[in-house]
Amino acid sequence: MQNKPSSLGIRHLRYALAVADAGGFRAAAEMLNIAQPAISKTVRDTEEDMGFEIFVRGTKTVEISENGKRFLDDARQTVAQFERTIRASRRNGVGDRGHIIIGYSALATSTQLSDGLETFQALYPGVQVEMHVMSTDTMMRNIKTGAIDLGFLMAHDTVRDPGISQRVVWTSPIGLVAPHDAADMTLDALRAAPFIMGVRENWRAYRALLDDAFEQSGFTPIVEDEAWDIHVILQRVADGRGYTFHPITAESAMPRALRIMPLEELDAELSIAIAWSAAADTSLLRLFRAQYASQASVTDRQP
């Protein structure tokens, strides 16, 4: 016997995901700015079509059923793929097709990032590329939901998701950020120096990488201040309040008041990976990633 054709559409998936993300029907209605009965009916229609409950409704709580968890995982990928397909295919203002939204970590700011972007835009001038700086954790979430198409993030064991593919595109040693007129320093000379570091909540993987490097080098930095944003960190270094650590590949993006110097005693490298949804890929995104694959191969051949 043939299965009955489904009447579900993207709207049904969006509403179910909104209930899951908001934690309830009322909160989902507020988030989507629509009436709660419309949310409830659409989700109920979805459950009837699927033949199982997505949500287990209590008197005050809404829980996701086991079948619902599997359904919502697939629904999230489907909505993300739908969003990417629309962006990749929609004509822009000059009549060309394509729109890519990219997230990138402050750690990925470099000539490697800008060179690949310039190469792509020269080859495909009609494609709109939108860039947003964000934390690695936010990037991973946004790739899964389809809010962004690609991310340039720090490759680390703590940054993993089975639904997100990653490929390392460049590696950089980590250096010391100091005022531009500062003399070269050694790690030993910095043992009593103050440091400005990123808040662990926002710089989780990077702080873990630095912790490992410090332990191997027998160095314990005196962290006198922490900040959420890289611009605040750099401003405080420029003001003479302390030093910080940053990838040397970001030298060209440093404010004029600052420089990044290598520290031979600090054996620390940071790898930047390009990340994308394994289940929601498009030909346009593959064309974009190809520019960085070519760039990585050239970099690898350099002595």
Legacy VTK file of the C-alpha trace (Angstrom):
# vtk DataFile Version 3.0
C-alpha trace
ASCII
DATASET POLYDATA
POINTS 303 float
0.000 0.000 0.000
1.380 3.415 -0.936
1.954 6.025 1.791
-0.438 8.939 1.904
1.177 12.096 0.434
2.157 14.559 3.149
0.595 18.010 3.262
3.396 19.446 5.394
5.456 22.453 4.324
8.257 24.620 5.614
5.813 26.548 7.819
4.961 23.368 9.746
8.645 22.698 10.384
9.336 26.280 11.435
6.498 26.287 13.969
7.556 22.978 15.498
11.153 24.188 15.771
9.980 27.445 17.347
8.101 25.534 20.068
11.188 23.413 20.760
13.574 26.389 20.823
11.293 28.636 22.877
10.349 25.885 25.316
6.592 26.134 24.865
3.689 27.201 22.664
3.097 30.599 24.247
6.774 31.554 24.076
6.925 30.356 20.457
3.907 32.496 19.562
5.578 35.541 21.109
8.848 34.796 19.330
7.112 34.480 15.939
4.627 37.292 16.690
1.594 35.199 15.757
-1.429 33.929 17.690
-0.850 30.913 19.934
-3.869 28.964 18.550
-2.289 29.110 15.075
0.938 27.589 16.459
-0.947 24.892 18.363
-3.096 23.896 15.392
-0.170 23.789 12.982
1.898 21.599 15.312
-1.102 19.319 15.921
-1.617 19.027 12.158
2.056 18.111 11.823
1.762 15.407 14.495
-1.330 13.953 12.853
0.404 13.886 9.492
3.505 12.208 10.972
1.560 9.743 13.072
3.262 10.508 16.407
3.481 13.210 19.049
6.385 15.606 18.660
5.698 17.156 22.062
4.465 15.648 25.298
2.167 18.272 26.794
1.920 18.638 30.551
-0.156 21.038 32.598
2.708 23.548 32.774
5.510 22.057 30.698
6.142 20.855 27.164
8.675 18.059 26.617
10.013 16.721 23.327
9.232 13.061 22.677
11.884 10.612 21.458
10.272 10.547 18.008
10.059 14.317 18.207
13.807 14.676 18.833
14.616 12.756 15.650
11.984 14.662 13.687
13.227 18.073 14.880
16.842 17.236 14.075
15.838 16.434 10.497
13.495 19.436 10.351
16.299 21.783 11.392
18.507 20.500 8.597
15.662 20.790 6.093
14.899 24.402 7.025
18.601 25.281 6.921
18.939 23.753 3.455
15.813 25.607 2.306
17.225 28.951 3.516
20.563 28.320 1.815
18.924 27.296 -1.445
16.840 30.480 -1.504
19.886 32.644 -0.757
22.000 30.904 -3.383
19.348 31.153 -6.103
17.653 34.501 -5.516
18.576 37.266 -7.946
20.188 40.259 -6.337
19.808 43.919 -7.242
22.050 43.752 -10.305
20.408 40.673 -11.748
23.017 38.128 -10.660
22.353 35.170 -8.418
23.820 34.352 -5.070
24.030 35.492 -1.477
26.380 33.943 1.086
26.354 34.766 4.792
29.653 34.062 6.545
30.579 34.134 10.193
34.148 34.492 11.339
36.011 34.516 14.609
38.139 37.507 15.568
40.999 34.993 15.592
40.477 34.410 11.855
41.029 38.048 10.869
43.994 37.832 8.496
45.271 38.357 4.982
44.371 34.707 4.296
40.717 35.475 4.953
40.662 38.685 2.904
42.715 37.241 0.018
40.353 34.313 -0.447
37.359 36.628 -0.311
38.862 38.979 -2.905
39.643 36.053 -5.225
36.083 34.752 -4.985
34.532 38.165 -5.606
36.771 38.695 -8.633
35.609 35.367 -10.089
31.936 35.807 -9.143
31.309 39.576 -8.888
27.520 39.218 -8.813
27.445 37.119 -5.643
26.736 39.070 -2.468
28.947 38.049 0.442
27.882 39.166 3.914
30.442 38.911 6.760
29.704 38.868 10.512
32.172 38.480 13.368
30.899 36.177 16.127
32.054 33.705 18.747
32.831 30.125 17.758
29.903 28.709 19.750
27.498 31.157 18.112
28.916 30.264 14.711
28.349 26.553 15.261
24.731 27.159 16.284
24.098 29.485 13.345
25.522 27.013 10.827
23.136 24.336 12.119
20.090 26.611 11.972
20.956 28.072 8.571
21.394 31.619 9.903
24.841 31.596 8.283
26.223 29.450 5.473
29.885 29.119 6.427
32.151 29.909 9.338
35.844 30.561 9.819
36.619 29.325 13.290
39.386 27.943 15.438
39.949 24.223 14.927
40.018 22.526 18.311
38.928 19.250 19.908
36.245 21.130 21.857
34.730 22.550 18.648
33.015 19.543 17.125
29.545 18.648 15.882
28.630 15.543 13.861
26.464 17.637 11.537
29.160 20.196 10.728
32.119 19.544 8.447
35.406 21.351 8.962
38.598 21.719 6.950
41.715 23.512 8.182
42.663 26.278 5.751
45.617 27.922 7.494
47.722 27.731 10.637
49.415 30.538 12.527
51.854 30.758 15.426
50.582 32.741 18.396
52.485 35.857 19.358
52.486 38.583 21.964
50.429 41.733 21.348
52.201 44.796 22.728
52.350 48.565 22.103
53.996 49.330 18.781
57.084 50.897 20.347
57.701 47.977 22.742
61.023 46.164 22.447
61.174 42.457 21.641
60.589 40.317 24.714
61.105 36.795 25.963
58.553 34.680 27.770
60.732 34.703 30.881
60.706 38.508 30.947
56.886 38.436 30.994
56.460 36.400 34.188
55.582 39.465 36.246
53.760 41.317 33.463
49.976 41.922 33.514
47.796 40.337 30.816
44.408 41.138 29.309
42.585 37.986 28.198
39.252 37.098 26.642
36.486 36.008 29.011
36.455 32.200 29.064
32.738 32.023 28.369
33.297 33.680 25.003
36.855 32.452 24.290
36.483 28.902 25.577
38.484 26.970 22.958
41.188 29.618 22.605
41.749 29.858 26.343
41.994 26.050 26.490
44.616 26.087 23.720
46.604 28.786 25.540
46.351 26.915 28.842
47.945 23.854 27.225
50.705 25.965 25.662
51.425 27.739 28.963
51.637 24.450 30.809
54.090 23.018 28.270
56.199 26.189 28.480
56.129 26.385 32.277
54.545 29.825 32.122
51.686 31.186 34.238
50.411 34.569 33.011
49.155 37.089 35.533
45.675 37.820 34.186
44.689 41.165 35.657
41.765 41.901 33.356
39.356 40.075 31.055
37.074 41.381 28.324
34.378 39.916 26.128
35.280 41.698 22.891
38.591 41.651 20.993
38.423 45.403 20.339
38.217 46.093 24.062
41.161 43.767 24.722
43.306 45.483 22.093
42.365 48.954 23.304
43.447 48.074 26.832
46.777 46.791 25.509
47.210 50.030 23.536
46.480 51.954 26.749
49.412 50.192 28.409
47.321 48.152 30.843
48.857 44.822 29.876
49.631 42.382 27.055
47.655 39.683 25.297
48.201 36.773 22.902
46.918 36.627 19.328
47.646 34.809 16.040
50.541 36.406 14.160
48.515 36.187 10.911
46.367 39.017 12.301
49.328 41.437 12.226
47.991 43.336 9.204
44.667 43.932 10.984
46.241 45.298 14.165
45.650 48.943 15.087
48.669 51.116 14.327
49.369 51.503 18.022
50.014 47.760 18.398
52.300 45.052 17.073
52.431 41.267 17.368
55.837 39.823 18.158
56.838 36.142 18.053
57.820 34.352 21.249
60.215 31.525 20.507
59.737 29.951 23.948
55.962 29.698 23.475
55.190 26.644 21.370
51.640 27.561 20.396
49.897 27.404 17.045
46.312 28.099 16.091
44.578 26.517 13.107
41.627 28.153 11.395
39.062 25.876 9.766
36.251 26.634 7.385
33.040 25.020 8.632
29.751 24.205 6.921
26.670 22.053 7.334
27.314 18.571 5.977
23.629 18.123 5.154
22.891 21.586 3.762
25.582 22.242 1.192
25.163 24.021 -2.146
27.223 24.380 -5.313
27.766 28.080 -4.539
29.257 27.274 -1.140
31.541 24.671 -2.717
32.771 27.311 -5.167
33.514 29.632 -2.267
35.355 26.968 -0.268
37.437 26.100 -3.322
39.201 29.476 -3.090
40.484 28.575 0.351
41.414 25.043 -0.675
43.641 26.543 -3.359
45.023 29.072 -0.896
45.804 26.356 1.658
47.675 24.264 -0.894
49.823 27.259 -1.866
50.517 28.059 1.786
51.476 24.458 2.510
54.164 24.589 -0.188
55.847 27.639 1.291
59.002 26.952 3.335
LINES 1 304
303 0 1 2 3 4 5 6 7 8 9 10 11 12 13 14 15 16 17 18 19 20 21 22 23 24 25 26 27 28 29 30 31 32 33 34 35 36 37 38 39 40 41 42 43 44 45 46 47 48 49 50 51 52 53 54 55 56 57 58 59 60 61 62 63 64 65 66 67 68 69 70 71 72 73 74 75 76 77 78 79 80 81 82 83 84 85 86 87 88 89 90 91 92 93 94 95 96 97 98 99 100 101 102 103 104 105 106 107 108 109 110 111 112 113 114 115 116 117 118 119 120 121 122 123 124 125 126 127 128 129 130 131 132 133 134 135 136 137 138 139 140 141 142 143 144 145 146 147 148 149 150 151 152 153 154 155 156 157 158 159 160 161 162 163 164 165 166 167 168 169 170 171 172 173 174 175 176 177 178 179 180 181 182 183 184 185 186 187 188 189 190 191 192 193 194 195 196 197 198 199 200 201 202 203 204 205 206 207 208 209 210 211 212 213 214 215 216 217 218 219 220 221 222 223 224 225 226 227 228 229 230 231 232 233 234 235 236 237 238 239 240 241 242 243 244 245 246 247 248 249 250 251 252 253 254 255 256 257 258 259 260 261 262 263 264 265 266 267 268 269 270 271 272 273 274 275 276 277 278 279 280 281 282 283 284 285 286 287 288 289 290 291 292 293 294 295 296 297 298 299 300 301 302
